Amino acid sequence: MSQVFQDHYPENVAHCYGCGRLNELGLQIRTVWEGDESVTRFLPRPEHLAMPGYVYGGLLASLLDCHGTGTAAAAMYRQEGRAMDTEPAFRFVTASLRVDYLAPTPMGVELEIRGRVKLIKGRRVVVEATLHAQGKATVRGEVVAVQMPESFLSP
Amino acid sequence: MSQVFQDHYPENVAHCYGCGRLNELGLQIRTVWEGDESVTRFLPRPEHLAMPGYVYGGLLASLLDCHGTGTAAAAMYRQEGRAMDTEPAFRFVTASLRVDYLAPTPMGVELEIRGRVKLIKGRRVVVEATLHAQGKATVRGEVVAVQMPESFLSP
């Protein structure tokens, strides 16, 4: 079984620009567990700049967003003691997003986002995440993710 | 003189993926004043989806982000009673971003973001904005923008 969270999104909800494996023009981020932390690694494209040398903040917000919804889904499987390839599938959407830009993020290096589940309550999961470039934390964020209605997930 | 805020960004800081007129692959958003409100209109591309029929939240965050930094720059010109084509230029970066997703945003329609300046204090401007689709508010956000150091703006 793939360890990548996004590989288990149901086909009809796997088109997201940020994390859908079926969106050919999208970012197609991939997230895995490393212990209790969820980790996404991503190399921005040359056009993803804010100004020469630095990564665009909207892209960084997008990475945190999809990292958060992916972590939320994986956390629900963990809480239920189920593998990610079992039914029913979990898929989350973002209710709110907060992003603090701590320092400029350099272009040309692989970025690493590390997340932690802060809270699981009912259909809601709160994920905190920090983005690092060359070992330095440059962005910190929090995603409040909410489980998608089952009606979206039925084939 | 162009009324579009982003037309007056200095060339060396006009490459932003969200709002740089010189980023050929970027979103190239354009923002104008309508009275005391700043307004950006944008039609998402077909790939900018969250799931079929709905716009990707990361794109919506990106639109609010650049709408906010553009509004911050324009507000500083206004406060100084200067036209946007006068020197020295103003250009802002995002310190923090908060986005609340109120309802799904439909694909296939032009989105309208309307912003207001909440606070100007020193080099910091806080902009509140609401995004509408077909007249319905679907996203609300707040951008804390900070004036870019002059060293970035010199040619």
Interface residues (C-beta under 8 A of the other chain):
Chain A: N12 V13 H15 C16 Y17 G18 N23 E24 L25 G26 E47 H48 L49 A50 M51 P52 Y56 G57 G58 L59 A61 S62 L63 D65 C66 V93 T94 A95 S96 L97 R98 V99 D100 Y101 F152
Chain B: N12 V13 H15 C16 Y17 G18 N23 E24 L25 G26 E47 H48 L49 A50 M51 P52 Y56 G57 G58 L59 A61 S62 L63 D65 C66 V93 T94 A95 S96 L97 R98 V99 D100 Y101 F152
